[in-house]
């Protein structure tokens, strides 16, 4: 099912409960950096986030170095942010909550 791109008002509303996510300058993606105490915790987060991504059939662009995971979410088919990006961001936040280093 094709996802519809969110308009500016919907994006603003969606970002309110998502702490730490930033809208890109071009308005077509959101980004966040997660930091963990160890590589094991970062990798555990990525594993749990990957399972959520598979469930949604929507996959992140991400980069990992040791305890840091940089994430960018967008929907290439829709040409911007969709509800799937918001759902995946929330799932990633939940996966990170128990592992995050203050």
N, C-alpha and C positions, 0 to 999 in steps of 0.2 A: 504494500500500500504506500503510495507516494505521500510524503509528508509535505505540509504547507509551511512555507517560510513565515516566521513570526514577524509582525510589524513592530515598530519602535516601542509603542506602548506595551505590547505583550512582552517584549524583551525586558523592559524596565521592571515590570511586575514580576517576571520570572526570576530576575536577579536579586530581588529584595531578600528572599529567604536563603539565598546561596552565598554564604559568607566566603570571602576570599577569591571569588571569580570576578574577572575583569573583562569587559567588552572590548574587543579590538577597535582600533581607530576606524577601520572600514565598516564596522558594525556587522560583520558576517561570522564572527567566531567569539568564543569566550575562552579565557585561559586561566590557569591556576598552577601554582607550584606547591607541591606537597613536600614536606621534609619529615623524615623519620629518624629514629635513633640509630638504626642499623640498616645495612643492605638487606638483611633477611626480612625486616619489617616492610621495607619498600617493595621487595619482591612479593611478599605476601599480599600487600595492598594491590599490586598489579595483577596478581592471580585472581583475587576476588573481583576486581574491577573488570577483568577480561571475561569472567563468567557472566557478569551483568551485561556487558557489551554484547556477548553472544545471545543472551536472552532477548535483548532489544533488537538484535541484528543491526547494531549501530556501533561503529568502532572508533576509538579515539586516535588522535595523532599524539604520540607521547615520546618522551625521551627520558632515560634513566641514567644517572651517574651516582653510584654508591647509595646514599640515603635520600637523594632528591629525585622527584618525578615531576617533570614539566608536562602539562596536559593542554591540548588545544582541541576544542570541540566545535564542529560545524557540520552541516549537512551539504555535501557537494552536489547531490542531485537537486536539492531545493535552492542552492545558491546562497545559503545563509543558515541562520539558526532556526531550529524547529523544536517541537515539544520533545522529541527524542533526545536532543542535546540537554535539555533541562532535566529530564528523567535520569539520564546517564550521569550528569553532574551531581545530582542528589544521591544516586547510588554510590558514586565515588566518594562523596563526602562521608557517607555512612561507613564505607569500608575503611576509610582513613581514620575515623574518629577514635577507634580503640588503639590505633598504632601511632598516631601523630606525636611528634616530639614537641612539647610546649612551644 
